[in-house]
């Protein structure tokens, strides 16, 4: 197996909504084993392509100061929280990635509000 290493920075939370974050690998690339994350909250969904980094950003920030984190200049600054991720994939993953630009990051990142069924994607990216 090969391992893809990724690093994510949670910099701000600026709404009363509870937001989660995930991304989906290209359809010809699947997770092959258990992922590990420094926050311990990440998991892979049943399709072996969709990785959820966290279900609620407020669970990630330690000592959460409240509703607005780094979005209101009158409130104290909260340090960026870095989440590391190790994703095991098949040995030939690099050959798969080179098959086309759609196989390169940012893959298919999305946030979701409340329930997983309400996904918000970048323009021209499909729902999971």
Rosetta constraint file for C-alpha pairs under 8 A:
AtomPair CA 1 CA 32 HARMONIC 7.53 0.50
AtomPair CA 1 CA 88 HARMONIC 6.28 0.50
AtomPair CA 1 CA 89 HARMONIC 5.84 0.50
AtomPair CA 1 CA 90 HARMONIC 5.16 0.50
AtomPair CA 1 CA 91 HARMONIC 4.96 0.50
AtomPair CA 2 CA 88 HARMONIC 5.68 0.50
AtomPair CA 2 CA 89 HARMONIC 5.37 0.50
AtomPair CA 2 CA 90 HARMONIC 5.97 0.50
AtomPair CA 2 CA 91 HARMONIC 5.17 0.50
AtomPair CA 2 CA 93 HARMONIC 7.53 0.50
AtomPair CA 3 CA 86 HARMONIC 6.17 0.50
AtomPair CA 3 CA 87 HARMONIC 5.32 0.50
AtomPair CA 3 CA 88 HARMONIC 4.41 0.50
AtomPair CA 3 CA 89 HARMONIC 5.98 0.50
AtomPair CA 4 CA 86 HARMONIC 5.78 0.50
AtomPair CA 4 CA 87 HARMONIC 4.98 0.50
AtomPair CA 4 CA 88 HARMONIC 6.36 0.50
AtomPair CA 4 CA 89 HARMONIC 7.20 0.50
AtomPair CA 5 CA 84 HARMONIC 7.39 0.50
AtomPair CA 5 CA 85 HARMONIC 5.75 0.50
AtomPair CA 5 CA 86 HARMONIC 4.72 0.50
AtomPair CA 5 CA 87 HARMONIC 6.37 0.50
AtomPair CA 6 CA 84 HARMONIC 5.87 0.50
AtomPair CA 6 CA 85 HARMONIC 5.08 0.50
AtomPair CA 6 CA 86 HARMONIC 6.52 0.50
AtomPair CA 7 CA 82 HARMONIC 6.83 0.50
AtomPair CA 7 CA 83 HARMONIC 5.72 0.50
AtomPair CA 7 CA 84 HARMONIC 4.57 0.50
AtomPair CA 7 CA 85 HARMONIC 6.20 0.50
AtomPair CA 8 CA 82 HARMONIC 5.68 0.50
AtomPair CA 8 CA 83 HARMONIC 5.10 0.50
AtomPair CA 8 CA 84 HARMONIC 6.45 0.50
AtomPair CA 9 CA 80 HARMONIC 6.32 0.50
AtomPair CA 9 CA 81 HARMONIC 5.72 0.50
AtomPair CA 9 CA 82 HARMONIC 4.60 0.50
AtomPair CA 9 CA 83 HARMONIC 6.35 0.50
AtomPair CA 10 CA 57 HARMONIC 7.92 0.50
AtomPair CA 10 CA 80 HARMONIC 5.79 0.50
AtomPair CA 10 CA 81 HARMONIC 5.19 0.50
AtomPair CA 10 CA 82 HARMONIC 6.37 0.50
AtomPair CA 10 CA 83 HARMONIC 7.80 0.50
AtomPair CA 11 CA 70 HARMONIC 7.06 0.50
AtomPair CA 11 CA 79 HARMONIC 7.55 0.50
AtomPair CA 11 CA 80 HARMONIC 4.78 0.50
AtomPair CA 11 CA 81 HARMONIC 6.64 0.50
AtomPair CA 12 CA 68 HARMONIC 7.73 0.50
AtomPair CA 12 CA 69 HARMONIC 5.16 0.50
AtomPair CA 12 CA 70 HARMONIC 5.02 0.50
AtomPair CA 12 CA 71 HARMONIC 6.33 0.50
AtomPair CA 12 CA 80 HARMONIC 7.70 0.50
AtomPair CA 13 CA 57 HARMONIC 7.36 0.50
AtomPair CA 13 CA 58 HARMONIC 7.88 0.50
AtomPair CA 13 CA 67 HARMONIC 7.34 0.50
AtomPair CA 13 CA 68 HARMONIC 5.68 0.50
AtomPair CA 13 CA 69 HARMONIC 4.88 0.50
AtomPair CA 13 CA 70 HARMONIC 6.84 0.50
AtomPair CA 13 CA 71 HARMONIC 6.91 0.50
AtomPair CA 14 CA 67 HARMONIC 6.79 0.50
AtomPair CA 14 CA 68 HARMONIC 4.66 0.50
AtomPair CA 14 CA 69 HARMONIC 6.06 0.50
AtomPair CA 14 CA 70 HARMONIC 7.47 0.50
AtomPair CA 14 CA 71 HARMONIC 5.56 0.50
AtomPair CA 15 CA 67 HARMONIC 6.43 0.50
AtomPair CA 15 CA 68 HARMONIC 6.37 0.50
AtomPair CA 16 CA 67 HARMONIC 5.87 0.50
AtomPair CA 16 CA 68 HARMONIC 7.86 0.50
AtomPair CA 17 CA 113 HARMONIC 6.65 0.50
AtomPair CA 17 CA 114 HARMONIC 7.17 0.50
AtomPair CA 18 CA 56 HARMONIC 5.53 0.50
AtomPair CA 18 CA 57 HARMONIC 6.86 0.50
AtomPair CA 18 CA 58 HARMONIC 7.23 0.50
AtomPair CA 18 CA 113 HARMONIC 5.97 0.50
AtomPair CA 18 CA 114 HARMONIC 5.60 0.50
AtomPair CA 19 CA 55 HARMONIC 6.83 0.50
AtomPair CA 19 CA 56 HARMONIC 5.09 0.50
AtomPair CA 19 CA 57 HARMONIC 5.78 0.50
AtomPair CA 19 CA 111 HARMONIC 6.44 0.50
AtomPair CA 19 CA 112 HARMONIC 5.57 0.50
AtomPair CA 19 CA 113 HARMONIC 4.79 0.50
AtomPair CA 19 CA 114 HARMONIC 6.29 0.50
AtomPair CA 20 CA 52 HARMONIC 7.75 0.50
AtomPair CA 20 CA 53 HARMONIC 7.57 0.50
AtomPair CA 20 CA 54 HARMONIC 5.39 0.50
AtomPair CA 20 CA 55 HARMONIC 4.16 0.50
AtomPair CA 20 CA 56 HARMONIC 4.56 0.50
AtomPair CA 20 CA 57 HARMONIC 5.84 0.50
AtomPair CA 20 CA 111 HARMONIC 5.44 0.50
AtomPair CA 20 CA 112 HARMONIC 5.13 0.50
AtomPair CA 20 CA 113 HARMONIC 6.53 0.50
AtomPair CA 20 CA 114 HARMONIC 7.61 0.50
AtomPair CA 21 CA 52 HARMONIC 6.04 0.50
AtomPair CA 21 CA 53 HARMONIC 5.67 0.50
AtomPair CA 21 CA 54 HARMONIC 5.69 0.50
AtomPair CA 21 CA 55 HARMONIC 6.59 0.50
AtomPair CA 21 CA 56 HARMONIC 7.73 0.50
AtomPair CA 21 CA 57 HARMONIC 7.73 0.50
AtomPair CA 21 CA 109 HARMONIC 7.58 0.50
AtomPair CA 21 CA 110 HARMONIC 5.93 0.50
AtomPair CA 21 CA 111 HARMONIC 4.42 0.50
AtomPair CA 21 CA 112 HARMONIC 6.34 0.50
AtomPair CA 22 CA 50 HARMONIC 7.08 0.50
AtomPair CA 22 CA 51 HARMONIC 5.47 0.50
AtomPair CA 22 CA 52 HARMONIC 4.07 0.50
AtomPair CA 22 CA 53 HARMONIC 5.31 0.50
AtomPair CA 22 CA 54 HARMONIC 7.17 0.50
AtomPair CA 22 CA 109 HARMONIC 5.89 0.50
AtomPair CA 22 CA 110 HARMONIC 5.55 0.50
AtomPair CA 22 CA 111 HARMONIC 6.32 0.50
AtomPair CA 23 CA 50 HARMONIC 5.81 0.50
AtomPair CA 23 CA 51 HARMONIC 5.50 0.50
AtomPair CA 23 CA 52 HARMONIC 6.59 0.50
AtomPair CA 23 CA 107 HARMONIC 6.74 0.50
AtomPair CA 23 CA 108 HARMONIC 5.11 0.50
AtomPair CA 23 CA 109 HARMONIC 4.04 0.50
AtomPair CA 23 CA 110 HARMONIC 5.86 0.50
AtomPair CA 24 CA 49 HARMONIC 5.43 0.50
AtomPair CA 24 CA 50 HARMONIC 4.20 0.50
AtomPair CA 24 CA 51 HARMONIC 6.12 0.50
AtomPair CA 24 CA 107 HARMONIC 6.14 0.50
AtomPair CA 24 CA 108 HARMONIC 4.93 0.50
AtomPair CA 24 CA 109 HARMONIC 6.50 0.50
AtomPair CA 24 CA 128 HARMONIC 7.21 0.50
AtomPair CA 25 CA 29 HARMONIC 6.17 0.50
AtomPair CA 25 CA 30 HARMONIC 6.92 0.50
AtomPair CA 25 CA 49 HARMONIC 5.01 0.50
AtomPair CA 25 CA 50 HARMONIC 6.33 0.50
AtomPair CA 25 CA 51 HARMONIC 7.98 0.50
AtomPair CA 25 CA 103 HARMONIC 7.71 0.50
AtomPair CA 25 CA 107 HARMONIC 5.62 0.50
AtomPair CA 25 CA 108 HARMONIC 6.68 0.50
AtomPair CA 26 CA 30 HARMONIC 7.87 0.50
AtomPair CA 26 CA 49 HARMONIC 7.24 0.50
AtomPair CA 26 CA 102 HARMONIC 7.27 0.50
AtomPair CA 26 CA 103 HARMONIC 5.59 0.50
AtomPair CA 26 CA 107 HARMONIC 6.55 0.50
AtomPair CA 26 CA 108 HARMONIC 7.84 0.50
AtomPair CA 27 CA 49 HARMONIC 7.15 0.50
AtomPair CA 28 CA 96 HARMONIC 7.10 0.50
AtomPair CA 29 CA 49 HARMONIC 7.02 0.50
AtomPair CA 29 CA 89 HARMONIC 7.46 0.50
AtomPair CA 29 CA 90 HARMONIC 7.98 0.50
AtomPair CA 29 CA 93 HARMONIC 6.82 0.50
AtomPair CA 29 CA 96 HARMONIC 7.09 0.50
AtomPair CA 30 CA 48 HARMONIC 5.35 0.50
AtomPair CA 30 CA 49 HARMONIC 5.08 0.50
AtomPair CA 30 CA 89 HARMONIC 6.24 0.50
AtomPair CA 30 CA 90 HARMONIC 7.57 0.50
AtomPair CA 31 CA 35 HARMONIC 7.87 0.50
AtomPair CA 31 CA 44 HARMONIC 7.84 0.50
AtomPair CA 31 CA 48 HARMONIC 5.27 0.50
AtomPair CA 31 CA 49 HARMONIC 6.13 0.50
AtomPair CA 31 CA 87 HARMONIC 6.52 0.50
AtomPair CA 31 CA 88 HARMONIC 5.72 0.50
AtomPair CA 31 CA 89 HARMONIC 4.93 0.50
AtomPair CA 31 CA 90 HARMONIC 7.63 0.50
AtomPair CA 32 CA 48 HARMONIC 7.68 0.50
AtomPair CA 32 CA 87 HARMONIC 7.98 0.50
AtomPair CA 32 CA 88 HARMONIC 5.31 0.50
AtomPair CA 32 CA 89 HARMONIC 4.74 0.50
AtomPair CA 32 CA 90 HARMONIC 6.24 0.50
AtomPair CA 33 CA 88 HARMONIC 5.82 0.50
AtomPair CA 33 CA 89 HARMONIC 7.46 0.50
AtomPair CA 34 CA 87 HARMONIC 7.45 0.50
AtomPair CA 34 CA 88 HARMONIC 6.94 0.50
AtomPair CA 35 CA 42 HARMONIC 7.65 0.50
AtomPair CA 35 CA 43 HARMONIC 6.96 0.50
AtomPair CA 35 CA 44 HARMONIC 7.45 0.50
AtomPair CA 35 CA 85 HARMONIC 7.14 0.50
AtomPair CA 35 CA 86 HARMONIC 5.65 0.50
AtomPair CA 35 CA 87 HARMONIC 4.94 0.50
AtomPair CA 35 CA 88 HARMONIC 6.42 0.50
AtomPair CA 36 CA 40 HARMONIC 7.10 0.50
AtomPair CA 36 CA 42 HARMONIC 7.31 0.50
AtomPair CA 36 CA 85 HARMONIC 5.77 0.50
AtomPair CA 36 CA 86 HARMONIC 5.29 0.50
AtomPair CA 36 CA 87 HARMONIC 7.00 0.50
AtomPair CA 37 CA 41 HARMONIC 7.01 0.50
AtomPair CA 37 CA 42 HARMONIC 6.04 0.50
AtomPair CA 37 CA 83 HARMONIC 6.75 0.50
AtomPair CA 37 CA 84 HARMONIC 5.48 0.50
AtomPair CA 37 CA 85 HARMONIC 4.43 0.50
AtomPair CA 37 CA 86 HARMONIC 6.46 0.50
AtomPair CA 38 CA 83 HARMONIC 5.57 0.50
AtomPair CA 38 CA 84 HARMONIC 5.23 0.50
AtomPair CA 38 CA 85 HARMONIC 6.66 0.50
AtomPair CA 39 CA 60 HARMONIC 6.93 0.50
AtomPair CA 39 CA 83 HARMONIC 6.07 0.50
AtomPair CA 39 CA 84 HARMONIC 7.65 0.50
AtomPair CA 41 CA 53 HARMONIC 6.41 0.50
AtomPair CA 41 CA 54 HARMONIC 5.56 0.50
AtomPair CA 41 CA 55 HARMONIC 7.93 0.50
AtomPair CA 42 CA 51 HARMONIC 7.01 0.50
AtomPair CA 42 CA 52 HARMONIC 5.44 0.50
AtomPair CA 42 CA 53 HARMONIC 4.25 0.50
AtomPair CA 42 CA 54 HARMONIC 5.68 0.50
AtomPair CA 43 CA 51 HARMONIC 5.82 0.50
AtomPair CA 43 CA 52 HARMONIC 5.46 0.50
AtomPair CA 43 CA 53 HARMONIC 6.72 0.50
AtomPair CA 44 CA 48 HARMONIC 6.06 0.50
AtomPair CA 44 CA 49 HARMONIC 7.13 0.50
AtomPair CA 44 CA 50 HARMONIC 5.84 0.50
AtomPair CA 44 CA 51 HARMONIC 4.53 0.50
AtomPair CA 44 CA 52 HARMONIC 6.29 0.50
AtomPair CA 45 CA 49 HARMONIC 7.09 0.50
AtomPair CA 45 CA 50 HARMONIC 5.48 0.50
AtomPair CA 45 CA 51 HARMONIC 6.28 0.50
AtomPair CA 45 CA 52 HARMONIC 7.48 0.50
AtomPair CA 46 CA 50 HARMONIC 7.89 0.50
AtomPair CA 50 CA 128 HARMONIC 7.36 0.50
AtomPair CA 54 CA 59 HARMONIC 7.78 0.50
AtomPair CA 54 CA 60 HARMONIC 7.44 0.50
AtomPair CA 56 CA 60 HARMONIC 7.36 0.50
AtomPair CA 57 CA 61 HARMONIC 6.96 0.50
AtomPair CA 58 CA 64 HARMONIC 6.70 0.50
AtomPair CA 60 CA 81 HARMONIC 7.63 0.50
AtomPair CA 61 CA 81 HARMONIC 6.58 0.50
AtomPair CA 65 CA 69 HARMONIC 7.17 0.50
AtomPair CA 68 CA 72 HARMONIC 6.68 0.50
AtomPair CA 69 CA 77 HARMONIC 7.42 0.50
AtomPair CA 69 CA 78 HARMONIC 6.58 0.50
AtomPair CA 70 CA 75 HARMONIC 7.48 0.50
AtomPair CA 70 CA 76 HARMONIC 7.59 0.50
AtomPair CA 70 CA 77 HARMONIC 5.70 0.50
AtomPair CA 70 CA 78 HARMONIC 6.30 0.50
AtomPair CA 73 CA 77 HARMONIC 7.96 0.50
AtomPair CA 89 CA 93 HARMONIC 6.49 0.50
AtomPair CA 92 CA 96 HARMONIC 6.55 0.50
AtomPair CA 93 CA 97 HARMONIC 6.22 0.50
AtomPair CA 94 CA 98 HARMONIC 6.28 0.50
AtomPair CA 95 CA 99 HARMONIC 6.68 0.50
AtomPair CA 96 CA 103 HARMONIC 7.40 0.50
AtomPair CA 97 CA 101 HARMONIC 7.60 0.50
AtomPair CA 97 CA 103 HARMONIC 4.81 0.50
AtomPair CA 97 CA 104 HARMONIC 6.04 0.50
AtomPair CA 98 CA 103 HARMONIC 7.16 0.50
AtomPair CA 98 CA 104 HARMONIC 7.94 0.50
AtomPair CA 99 CA 103 HARMONIC 7.20 0.50
AtomPair CA 100 CA 104 HARMONIC 7.71 0.50
AtomPair CA 102 CA 107 HARMONIC 7.18 0.50
AtomPair CA 103 CA 107 HARMONIC 6.64 0.50
AtomPair CA 108 CA 121 HARMONIC 7.54 0.50
AtomPair CA 108 CA 122 HARMONIC 7.73 0.50
AtomPair CA 108 CA 125 HARMONIC 6.29 0.50
AtomPair CA 108 CA 126 HARMONIC 7.73 0.50
AtomPair CA 109 CA 121 HARMONIC 6.56 0.50
AtomPair CA 109 CA 122 HARMONIC 7.16 0.50
AtomPair CA 110 CA 119 HARMONIC 6.47 0.50
AtomPair CA 110 CA 120 HARMONIC 5.53 0.50
AtomPair CA 110 CA 121 HARMONIC 4.61 0.50
AtomPair CA 110 CA 122 HARMONIC 6.90 0.50
AtomPair CA 111 CA 119 HARMONIC 5.84 0.50
AtomPair CA 111 CA 120 HARMONIC 5.34 0.50
AtomPair CA 111 CA 121 HARMONIC 6.80 0.50
AtomPair CA 112 CA 116 HARMONIC 5.89 0.50
AtomPair CA 112 CA 117 HARMONIC 7.50 0.50
AtomPair CA 112 CA 118 HARMONIC 5.41 0.50
AtomPair CA 112 CA 119 HARMONIC 4.33 0.50
AtomPair CA 112 CA 120 HARMONIC 5.84 0.50
AtomPair CA 113 CA 118 HARMONIC 5.76 0.50
AtomPair CA 113 CA 119 HARMONIC 6.83 0.50
AtomPair CA 114 CA 118 HARMONIC 7.32 0.50
AtomPair CA 119 CA 127 HARMONIC 6.87 0.50
AtomPair CA 121 CA 125 HARMONIC 6.10 0.50
AtomPair CA 121 CA 126 HARMONIC 7.29 0.50
AtomPair CA 121 CA 127 HARMONIC 7.02 0.50
